[in-house]
Amino acid sequence: MNNKIVVFICVVGIAYGSVLAPVPLAARVTDVLPQYSYGYDVQDSLTGDYKGHQEQRNGDLVTGSYSVVDPDGTRRIVDYTADPLNGFNAVVRREPLVVAAAKVIAPAPIVAPAPPPVYARAPFFAPGPAPLLAPRQPYYF
């Protein structure tokens, strides 16, 4: 029985070593000049979420920008570049939001509040005499 366990452990060890052996460097495929470009834009008037992002990569040079509307009503725009020589560099700027001309409506007239309602007191009625009840008859035949 011990021989079977030893053989089983050896077979598992050989199988494990052959499956998870490191891949030689010559067999690895790497992209010499990685390139990509992506972006998104969110404009949700229901929640007030306005933001966007776009980025491009060409080899080791990455450039992009993102923007977000801050609670104070300005748009924050960040332009950035990243490369191995200079590292990550960002330039932040703020711009006021361009708001369409709103139609001016005259303010509502100020009306004095109504006085509190005066409730009339209910008339007072004295209770009448107690009802005369007949004595209760036993309930059996």
C-alpha positions as CSV (number, residue, x, y, z in Angstrom):
1,M,0.0,0.0,0.0
2,N,2.9,2.4,0.8
3,N,4.4,1.8,-2.6
4,K,1.1,2.9,-4.3
5,I,1.0,6.1,-2.3
6,V,4.7,6.9,-3.2
7,V,4.1,6.2,-6.9
8,F,0.9,8.4,-6.8
9,I,2.8,11.3,-5.2
10,C,5.6,11.0,-7.7
11,V,3.1,11.1,-10.7
12,V,1.3,14.1,-9.2
13,G,4.6,15.9,-8.7
14,I,5.7,15.3,-12.3
15,A,2.4,16.4,-13.7
16,Y,2.4,19.5,-11.5
17,G,5.9,20.4,-12.6
18,S,5.2,20.0,-16.3
19,V,2.0,22.0,-16.3
20,L,3.2,25.0,-14.3
21,A,6.7,25.2,-15.6
22,P,7.8,28.7,-16.4
23,V,7.5,29.8,-20.0
24,P,10.9,30.7,-21.6
25,L,11.4,34.3,-22.4
26,A,11.7,33.6,-26.2
27,A,8.2,32.1,-26.2
28,R,6.6,35.2,-24.5
29,V,4.9,37.6,-26.9
30,T,5.1,41.3,-26.0
31,D,3.8,44.2,-27.9
32,V,6.7,46.4,-29.0
33,L,4.6,49.5,-29.5
34,P,1.4,49.3,-27.4
35,Q,-1.3,51.6,-28.7
36,Y,-4.8,52.4,-27.5
37,S,-7.3,55.2,-27.3
38,Y,-10.5,55.4,-25.3
39,G,-12.9,57.9,-23.8
40,Y,-16.3,58.4,-22.2
41,D,-18.6,61.2,-21.4
42,V,-21.4,61.3,-18.7
43,Q,-24.1,63.9,-18.7
44,D,-26.8,63.0,-16.2
45,S,-29.1,65.9,-15.4
46,L,-31.2,63.9,-13.0
47,T,-28.3,63.3,-10.6
48,G,-26.1,66.3,-11.7
49,D,-23.3,64.0,-12.7
50,Y,-21.2,65.6,-15.5
51,K,-17.8,64.2,-16.3
52,G,-15.6,62.9,-19.1
53,H,-12.3,61.3,-19.8
54,Q,-10.2,60.6,-22.9
55,E,-6.8,59.0,-23.1
56,Q,-4.4,57.9,-25.9
57,R,-1.2,55.8,-25.7
58,N,1.4,55.5,-28.3
59,G,4.3,53.3,-27.1
60,D,5.5,54.7,-23.8
61,L,3.8,58.1,-24.2
62,V,0.4,58.5,-22.6
63,T,-1.6,61.7,-23.0
64,G,-5.1,62.4,-21.9
65,S,-7.5,64.6,-20.0
66,Y,-10.5,64.3,-17.8
67,S,-13.1,66.8,-16.6
68,V,-15.6,67.0,-13.8
69,V,-18.2,69.5,-12.7
70,D,-17.5,70.6,-9.1
71,P,-20.2,71.5,-6.6
72,D,-19.3,75.2,-6.8
73,G,-20.4,75.3,-10.4
74,T,-17.0,75.2,-12.1
75,R,-15.6,72.6,-14.5
76,R,-12.2,71.2,-13.4
77,I,-10.2,70.0,-16.4
78,V,-7.0,68.0,-15.9
79,D,-4.6,67.5,-18.9
80,Y,-1.9,65.0,-18.3
81,T,1.1,63.3,-20.0
82,A,3.2,60.4,-18.8
83,D,6.4,59.0,-20.2
84,P,9.4,57.2,-18.8
85,L,11.7,60.2,-19.1
86,N,9.5,62.9,-17.4
87,G,7.1,60.8,-15.4
88,F,3.5,61.9,-14.8
89,N,2.7,65.6,-15.3
90,A,-0.7,67.1,-14.9
91,V,-2.0,70.6,-15.5
92,V,-5.2,71.5,-13.7
93,R,-7.4,74.4,-14.8
94,R,-10.9,75.6,-13.8
95,E,-13.5,77.1,-16.1
96,P,-16.9,78.5,-15.3
97,L,-19.8,76.6,-16.7
98,V,-21.5,78.4,-19.6
99,V,-25.1,78.7,-18.6
100,A,-27.8,79.5,-21.2
101,A,-29.6,82.8,-20.7
102,A,-32.4,82.1,-18.4
103,K,-35.8,83.8,-18.8
104,V,-36.3,86.3,-16.0
105,I,-39.7,85.9,-14.3
106,A,-41.1,88.5,-12.0
107,P,-41.0,87.4,-8.4
108,A,-44.2,86.1,-6.9
109,P,-46.1,88.8,-4.8
110,I,-45.6,88.5,-1.1
111,V,-48.9,87.7,0.6
112,A,-49.5,88.0,4.3
113,P,-50.3,84.7,6.0
114,A,-53.9,84.0,6.8
115,P,-54.8,84.4,10.5
116,P,-55.3,81.1,12.4
117,P,-58.8,79.7,12.3
118,V,-61.1,80.4,15.2
119,Y,-63.1,77.4,16.2
120,A,-66.5,77.8,17.9
121,R,-67.1,75.9,21.1
122,A,-69.4,73.0,21.0
123,P,-72.6,73.5,23.0
124,F,-72.7,71.8,26.4
125,F,-75.4,69.3,26.9
126,A,-76.2,67.8,30.3
127,P,-76.7,64.1,30.3
128,G,-80.3,62.9,30.6
129,P,-81.6,60.6,33.2
130,A,-80.3,57.0,33.2
131,P,-82.4,54.7,31.2
132,L,-84.8,52.5,33.1
133,L,-83.9,48.9,32.4
134,A,-86.2,46.0,33.2
135,P,-84.7,43.3,35.4
136,R,-83.2,40.5,33.5
137,Q,-85.2,37.3,33.2
138,P,-83.4,34.0,33.5
139,Y,-82.8,32.2,30.2
140,Y,-84.1,28.7,30.6
141,F,-87.4,27.1,29.8
